[in-house]
Amino acid sequence: MKIAVIGTGNMGAALARAIAQVHGNLAIGARDVTKAEALARSIGPQVEFDHTCAVVKEAEMVVLALPYEAGLEVIQSLDLAGKIVIDVSNPITADFAGLVVGHTTSAAEELQARAPQAKVVKAFNTIFSALLPDEARKDSKLQVFLAGTETEAKKAVGLIVEAMGFEPIDAGPLSNSRFLEPMGEMNIHFGFFLGWGTVAAPVWQRV
């Protein structure tokens, strides 16, 4: 399976590096191909790069590592029929005080609506990019919550998540992203406004 990571920001770069350690068939895409090239070459010669449309065309799984609004714009221009799309975004306002969408819909559902033939899975929205490298987590087994309506797509994402050293947690259908995205917003508040830093991450525990 070829995985394409779209985006070269903090989250895109960290995800690309983490995935490359456990999966050998990876490509990086960006609107600015020079940024995709720089990131790919910094990871290793095995990582491919190209414009967004080109890498998506060849991929079976697409990691949309973009802010919500940018993701909405990009996803409408891509042919994602039959592809697994991982949405990592949190639809936060510019002042981080709230969500742009929520409660009755979610970023993941809005992306799915714009790419109805894709298989969207919500994942990684509660994990800061600083915690994606294996060495940053030390002995901690952090959870990655997976929300998706397509069971097999969710299982495929779970295998990648597990290979990266996280514990995949089935969080139900894609509509449950309405709950996961406020968790991501709360994690941002713990990290940046309540003094925890980027080592904050939620864990759901059975008692």
C-alpha positions as CSV (number, residue, x, y, z in Angstrom):
1,M,0.0,0.0,0.0
2,K,1.3,3.4,-0.9
3,I,0.7,6.2,1.6
4,A,0.7,9.8,0.6
5,V,1.2,12.5,3.2
6,I,-0.2,15.9,2.1
7,G,1.2,18.8,3.9
8,T,4.7,19.8,5.0
9,G,3.9,21.7,8.2
10,N,4.7,20.5,11.7
11,M,2.1,17.8,11.7
12,G,2.7,16.7,8.1
13,A,6.5,16.5,8.6
14,A,6.3,14.7,11.9
15,L,3.7,12.2,10.5
16,A,5.8,11.6,7.3
17,R,8.9,10.9,9.4
18,A,7.1,8.5,11.8
19,I,5.3,6.6,9.0
20,A,8.6,6.3,7.0
21,Q,10.1,4.4,9.9
22,V,7.5,1.7,9.7
23,H,6.3,1.7,6.2
24,G,8.5,1.6,3.1
25,N,6.1,3.0,0.4
26,L,5.6,6.7,1.2
27,A,5.2,9.8,-0.9
28,I,4.9,13.5,0.2
29,G,2.8,15.9,-1.7
30,A,2.4,19.7,-1.5
31,R,1.2,22.6,-3.5
32,D,4.8,23.8,-3.5
33,V,6.7,20.8,-4.7
34,T,10.0,22.3,-3.5
35,K,8.8,21.9,0.1
36,A,7.7,18.3,-0.6
37,E,11.1,17.6,-2.1
38,A,13.0,19.2,0.9
39,L,11.0,17.1,3.4
40,A,11.4,13.9,1.4
41,R,15.1,14.3,1.1
42,S,15.5,15.1,4.8
43,I,13.8,11.7,5.5
44,G,15.6,9.5,3.0
45,P,16.1,8.6,-0.6
46,Q,13.3,6.0,-0.4
47,V,10.6,8.7,0.1
48,E,9.0,10.0,-3.1
49,F,7.6,13.5,-3.6
50,D,5.6,15.5,-6.1
51,H,2.6,17.9,-6.4
52,T,-0.4,16.9,-4.4
53,C,-2.5,15.6,-7.2
54,A,0.3,13.4,-8.5
55,V,1.1,11.6,-5.2
56,V,-2.6,11.1,-4.4
57,K,-3.2,9.5,-7.8
58,E,-0.7,6.7,-7.0
59,A,-1.7,6.2,-3.3
60,E,-4.2,4.0,-1.6
61,M,-4.1,5.8,1.7
62,V,-3.9,9.6,2.0
63,V,-2.9,11.5,5.2
64,L,-4.5,14.9,5.0
65,A,-2.1,16.8,7.3
66,L,-3.6,20.3,6.7
67,P,-5.5,22.8,8.7
68,Y,-9.3,22.3,8.3
69,E,-9.9,25.2,5.9
70,A,-7.0,24.2,3.7
71,G,-8.1,20.6,3.7
72,L,-11.6,21.6,2.5
73,E,-10.1,23.5,-0.4
74,V,-7.6,20.7,-1.4
75,I,-9.9,17.7,-1.0
76,Q,-12.4,19.1,-3.6
77,S,-9.7,19.1,-6.3
78,L,-8.6,15.5,-5.8
79,D,-9.9,12.2,-7.1
80,L,-10.2,10.2,-3.9
81,A,-12.6,7.5,-5.0
82,G,-12.0,4.3,-3.1
83,K,-9.0,5.8,-1.2
84,I,-8.6,5.9,2.6
85,V,-8.3,9.5,3.8
86,I,-6.9,10.2,7.3
87,D,-8.1,13.5,8.6
88,V,-5.9,14.9,11.5
89,S,-7.4,18.3,11.7
90,N,-9.1,20.2,14.5
91,P,-11.4,23.0,13.2
92,I,-10.3,25.6,15.7
93,T,-11.0,29.3,15.5
94,A,-8.1,31.7,14.9
95,D,-8.0,32.7,18.6
96,F,-8.1,29.0,19.7
97,A,-11.2,29.9,21.7
98,G,-13.6,27.5,20.0
99,L,-14.5,25.4,17.1
100,V,-15.5,26.5,13.6
101,V,-17.8,23.5,13.3
102,G,-19.0,21.1,16.0
103,H,-21.7,19.3,17.8
104,T,-24.0,18.8,14.8
105,T,-21.2,18.1,12.4
106,S,-17.4,17.9,12.4
107,A,-14.4,18.6,10.2
108,A,-14.1,15.0,9.2
109,E,-17.8,14.8,8.2
110,E,-17.5,18.0,6.2
111,L,-14.4,16.6,4.4
112,Q,-16.3,13.4,3.7
113,A,-19.2,15.3,2.2
114,R,-16.8,17.0,-0.2
115,A,-15.2,13.6,-1.2
116,P,-18.2,11.2,-0.9
117,Q,-16.4,8.3,-2.6
118,A,-13.4,8.5,-0.2
119,K,-13.2,6.5,3.1
120,V,-12.5,9.2,5.7
121,V,-11.0,8.2,9.0
122,K,-10.4,10.6,11.9
123,A,-7.1,10.0,13.6
124,F,-4.2,11.8,15.4
125,N,-6.2,14.9,16.1
126,T,-5.4,14.6,19.9
127,I,-1.6,14.0,19.4
128,F,0.8,16.9,19.1
129,S,3.4,16.7,16.4
130,A,6.1,16.7,19.1
131,L,4.8,13.3,20.3
132,L,4.9,11.6,17.0
133,P,8.6,10.5,17.1
134,D,9.0,7.2,18.9
135,E,11.7,8.6,21.2
136,A,9.5,11.4,22.4
137,R,7.1,9.0,24.0
138,K,9.7,7.0,26.0
139,D,7.8,4.2,27.7
140,S,4.3,5.7,27.2
141,K,1.7,3.9,25.1
142,L,-0.4,6.8,23.8
143,Q,-3.8,6.3,22.3
144,V,-4.9,7.3,18.9
145,F,-8.7,7.5,18.5
146,L,-10.1,6.3,15.2
147,A,-13.5,7.3,14.0
148,G,-14.8,6.1,10.7
149,T,-17.8,4.5,9.1
150,E,-15.8,2.1,6.8
151,T,-14.7,-0.7,9.1
152,E,-11.9,-2.1,6.9
153,A,-10.5,1.4,6.3
154,K,-10.4,2.0,10.0
155,K,-8.6,-1.3,10.5
156,A,-6.0,-0.4,7.9
157,V,-5.3,2.9,9.6
158,G,-5.2,1.1,13.0
159,L,-2.4,-1.2,11.6
160,I,-0.3,1.8,10.7
161,V,-1.0,3.5,14.0
162,E,0.0,0.4,15.9
163,A,3.2,0.0,13.9
164,M,4.1,3.6,14.8
165,G,4.0,2.5,18.5
166,F,0.6,3.9,19.5
167,E,-2.5,2.1,20.7
168,P,-5.3,2.4,18.2
169,I,-8.7,2.9,19.8
170,D,-11.9,2.3,17.8
171,A,-13.9,5.4,18.5
172,G,-17.0,4.4,16.5
173,P,-18.4,5.9,13.3
174,L,-17.2,9.1,11.6
175,S,-19.9,11.1,13.3
176,N,-18.1,10.6,16.6
177,S,-15.5,13.0,15.3
178,R,-18.0,15.6,16.7
179,F,-16.7,14.4,20.1
180,L,-13.0,13.8,19.2
181,E,-12.5,17.3,17.8
182,P,-13.5,19.1,21.1
183,M,-11.1,16.7,22.8
184,G,-8.4,18.0,20.4
185,E,-9.4,21.5,21.3
186,M,-9.1,20.8,25.0
187,N,-5.7,19.2,24.5
188,I,-4.6,22.4,22.8
189,H,-5.7,24.3,25.9
190,F,-3.9,21.9,28.2
191,G,-0.8,22.2,26.0
192,F,-0.6,26.0,25.3
193,F,-2.8,27.8,27.8
194,L,-2.7,25.6,30.9
195,G,1.0,25.0,31.0
196,W,1.4,21.3,30.1
197,G,3.3,21.9,26.8
198,T,3.3,19.7,23.8
199,V,3.6,16.5,25.9
200,A,-0.1,16.6,26.7
201,A,-2.3,13.8,25.3
202,P,-5.6,12.3,26.4
203,V,-6.0,8.6,27.4
204,W,-9.3,6.8,27.8
205,Q,-8.9,4.2,30.5
206,R,-10.9,1.1,31.5
207,V,-11.3,0.9,35.3
